[in-house]
Amino acid sequence: MKVTISGIVGSGKSTIARMLSERLECECFSVGKMMREMAIGRGLTLQEFTEVAKEDKKIDFDLDDRQMALNGDDKSFVMDSRLGFHFIPDSFKVFLKVDLSEAAKRIYGSAREEEKYSGVEEALEYLEKRISAEKIRYRQCYDIDFPCEDKFDLVINTTSKTPGEIVEEILSSIPDESC
């Protein structure tokens, strides 16, 4: 069983992917974590790295290769990735929706060391810029209009749900819960 979790920043992808992999007792991968590691490796913040990625297509292609390598493997896993549905086509594809204001609150309140904001307003500005930059990159590189909810097996609005409720909804929807 392969499960891909997609959604915008602040939708709960990382939290849900971690919790789901624990429940399914399988490995969890995160493209966001890969990006943060790449940013740190270049001495950049995630925001700066996202801007660099707009011009340097090699960054996206490196992340793509890492995901595609997992697709060829028979092992079960949960993947936190906006484009995982595209690179792991035989996965159960979940899209997490969220109101942008709620996403900004979550981002501001998170303990991500590499992402610091002066307030929710600044987090919202960053979120809007990042979504815009990613839309451009995904269109240019993959001819994908993101978000594209019709590509998913399950779409969940996480705005007013707890992580536990979301995980239970996914578990009750996937064809086979065993990893």
C-alpha positions in Angstrom: 0.0 0.0 0.0 1.3 3.4 -1.0 -0.4 6.5 0.2 0.4 10.0 -1.1 -0.8 13.0 0.9 -1.0 16.3 -0.9 -2.2 19.8 -0.1 -0.9 23.4 0.3 1.5 24.5 3.0 -0.3 24.4 6.4 -3.0 21.9 5.3 -1.5 19.2 7.7 0.3 17.0 5.2 3.3 16.3 7.4 1.4 15.7 10.6 -1.2 13.5 8.8 1.5 11.5 6.9 3.5 10.8 10.1 0.4 9.8 12.0 -0.9 7.6 9.2 2.4 5.9 8.7 2.5 5.1 12.4 -1.1 3.6 12.2 -0.3 1.6 9.1 3.2 0.7 10.5 5.1 1.7 7.4 7.7 4.2 6.4 7.0 7.9 6.0 8.7 10.1 3.4 8.4 13.9 3.1 9.3 16.1 0.2 9.1 19.1 2.4 11.7 17.6 4.7 13.9 16.9 1.6 13.5 20.6 0.5 14.4 21.9 4.0 17.5 19.7 4.0 18.5 21.0 0.5 17.9 24.6 1.6 20.1 24.1 4.7 22.7 22.5 2.6 22.9 25.7 0.5 22.8 27.9 3.5 19.3 29.3 2.6 16.0 29.6 4.4 13.1 27.6 3.0 11.6 30.9 1.6 14.9 31.8 -0.1 15.3 28.2 -1.5 11.7 28.3 -2.8 12.6 31.5 -4.8 15.8 29.9 -6.1 13.7 26.8 -7.2 11.6 29.1 -9.5 14.7 29.6 -11.6 16.7 26.4 -11.0 14.6 23.5 -12.4 17.3 21.1 -11.3 15.9 21.4 -7.8 12.5 20.1 -8.8 14.0 17.4 -11.0 16.1 16.2 -8.1 13.0 16.0 -5.9 11.2 14.2 -8.7 13.9 11.6 -9.1 13.8 10.9 -5.3 10.0 10.3 -5.5 10.1 8.2 -8.7 12.8 6.0 -7.1 10.3 5.2 -4.4 7.6 4.4 -6.9 9.6 1.5 -8.3 9.9 -0.1 -4.9 7.4 -2.7 -3.7 7.5 -1.6 -0.1 4.6 0.2 1.5 4.9 3.8 2.6 3.2 7.1 3.2 4.5 10.1 1.2 3.9 13.8 2.1 4.3 15.4 -1.3 2.3 18.0 -3.2 3.0 16.1 -6.5 3.2 12.6 -5.1 0.0 11.7 -6.8 1.8 12.4 -10.1 5.0 10.6 -9.4 3.5 7.6 -7.5 0.4 7.0 -9.7 -0.4 3.6 -8.1 -0.8 5.2 -4.7 -4.0 6.0 -2.8 -4.1 9.8 -3.4 -5.3 12.1 -0.6 -5.7 15.9 -1.0 -5.9 18.0 2.1 -7.7 21.3 1.7 -7.5 24.2 4.1 -8.6 27.8 4.4 -5.6 30.1 3.8 -6.2 32.0 7.0 -6.1 28.8 9.0 -3.0 27.6 7.1 -1.3 30.9 8.0 -2.2 30.5 11.7 -0.8 26.9 11.6 2.4 28.0 9.9 2.9 30.9 12.3 2.2 28.6 15.3 4.5 25.8 14.2 7.9 25.2 15.7 9.7 25.0 12.4 13.1 26.5 13.1 13.8 27.5 9.5 10.5 29.4 9.2 10.0 32.4 11.5 7.4 35.1 11.0 6.6 38.3 12.9 2.9 37.4 12.9 0.0 35.6 11.1 -0.1 38.3 8.5 3.5 37.8 7.4 2.9 34.0 7.4 -0.1 34.6 5.1 1.9 36.8 2.7 4.6 34.1 2.6 2.0 31.4 2.0 0.4 33.3 -0.9 3.8 33.9 -2.5 4.8 30.3 -2.1 1.5 29.0 -3.6 1.9 31.4 -6.5 5.6 30.3 -7.1 4.6 26.6 -6.9 1.7 27.0 -9.3 4.1 28.5 -11.9 6.7 25.8 -11.4 4.2 23.0 -11.6 2.7 24.4 -14.7 6.1 25.0 -16.4 7.6 21.7 -15.4 4.7 19.3 -15.4 1.8 21.0 -17.1 -0.2 20.5 -13.9 -2.6 23.1 -12.5 -2.2 22.7 -8.8 -4.3 22.2 -6.8 -6.2 19.8 -9.0 -8.6 18.0 -6.7 -10.0 15.8 -9.5 -6.7 13.8 -9.5 -7.3 12.4 -6.0 -9.1 9.5 -4.5 -10.0 11.4 -1.4 -10.3 15.2 -0.7 -10.6 16.3 2.9 -11.1 19.9 4.2 -8.9 20.0 7.3 -9.8 23.6 8.3 -11.9 22.6 11.3 -10.9 18.9 11.8 -8.4 17.4 14.2 -5.5 15.4 12.9 -7.0 12.3 14.5 -10.3 12.8 12.7 -8.5 13.2 9.4 -6.4 10.1 9.9 -9.6 8.1 10.7 -11.3 9.4 7.6 -8.3 8.3 5.5 -8.2 4.9 7.1 -11.9 4.3 6.5 -11.4 5.2 2.8 -8.3 3.4 1.7 -8.9 0.0 0.0 -6.5 -1.9 2.2 -5.2 -0.6 5.6 -2.3 -3.1 5.8 1.2 -1.9 4.9 
